Amino acid sequence: MVVNTLFEQLISHLFARGIRKRVAVVCAYDSSTQYAISSALEEGFIDAILVGDKSQTPFNALFEKHASHVSYVEAPTPEAAAHEAVRLIREGEADILMKGLVNTDTLLHAVLNKETGILPRGNVLTHLTASSLPGYPRLLFFTDAAVIPYPTHEQRVEQVREITRLCHSFGIAEPRISLIHCSEKVGGKFFPFTERYSEIIEAGKQGEFGPCIIDGPLDLKTSCCKESLDKKGIVSPVDGAADALVFPDIEAGNVFYKTITFFCHAETAGILAGPLAPVVLPSRSDSDMCKFCSLALAAINAT
């Protein structure tokens, strides 16, 4: 398997920590999902629990090769499969939930069910991405490109908490978190959310998120390029070397995600954080490698 150099670090990190997680896969009927599962089995960091109609699951030689790490749970419909996989998470029988050939809303309906779902009351569901960008010397994490349209202050605090935790799980002792805006100035008249960035920065200093460095507002270039920071005469503890970006809204996050993958050919991996276990919820347009790397990201982030 050919993996981007920086994502080789991801695999190495899994090996170094001796991680092997149980993945409940909903309707693993498509070749793309099967590629991700097969590759993860081959790399040795998952046990696969395939939830759905076994008769619809194509023969996979690697599944047979790793039969001791593959099990099946019968469920006649996608809805039943989603609820059964969520039950496995809720009852501690699986560590990661992964979407296969099933509608996103079907799976999320099971995840978010108030009676039988896996999002604890008060937790925030948010999307986290790890990206490997040509020319950037480290993995760059960011949120949120897929779930929360316009985060409230409270939701943004939880986004910072989740992205910092993800960085810590990668062994980044003191991640540099940048609160993104279109400029480095607080703009309360048109961008009132920037006025509360200072509260998040102060919470970081008080240790609310564990060891980290938080600053903002910063624009994308001053977050990731020290030369740009210096030219503007800005002093920031992020120092043009951000590990993670917290975007102001889904529009900014999603455009950034689509831009780096389409124009820059960046490798990405994404998960949903906030539920009892990481959720791998790939888009139909995601590459096979993206789905595999998302599964690896979930394995690292799973408790």
Secondary structure, 3 states (H helix, E strand, C coil): CCCCHHHHHHHHHHHHHCCCEEEEEECCCCHHHHHHHHHHHHHCCEEEEEEECHHHCCCCHHHHHCHHHEEEEECCCHHHHHHHHHHHHHCCCCCEEEECCCCHHHHHHHHHCCCCCCCCCCCCCEEEEEEECCCCCCCEEEECCCCCCCCCHHHHHHHHHHHHHHHHHCCCCCCEEEEECCCCCCCCCCCHHHHHHHHHHHHHHCCCCCCCEEEEEECHHHHHCHHHHHHCCCCCCCCCCCCEEECCCHHHHHHHHHHHHHCCCCEEEEEEECCCCCEECCCCCCCHHHHHHHHHHHHHHCC
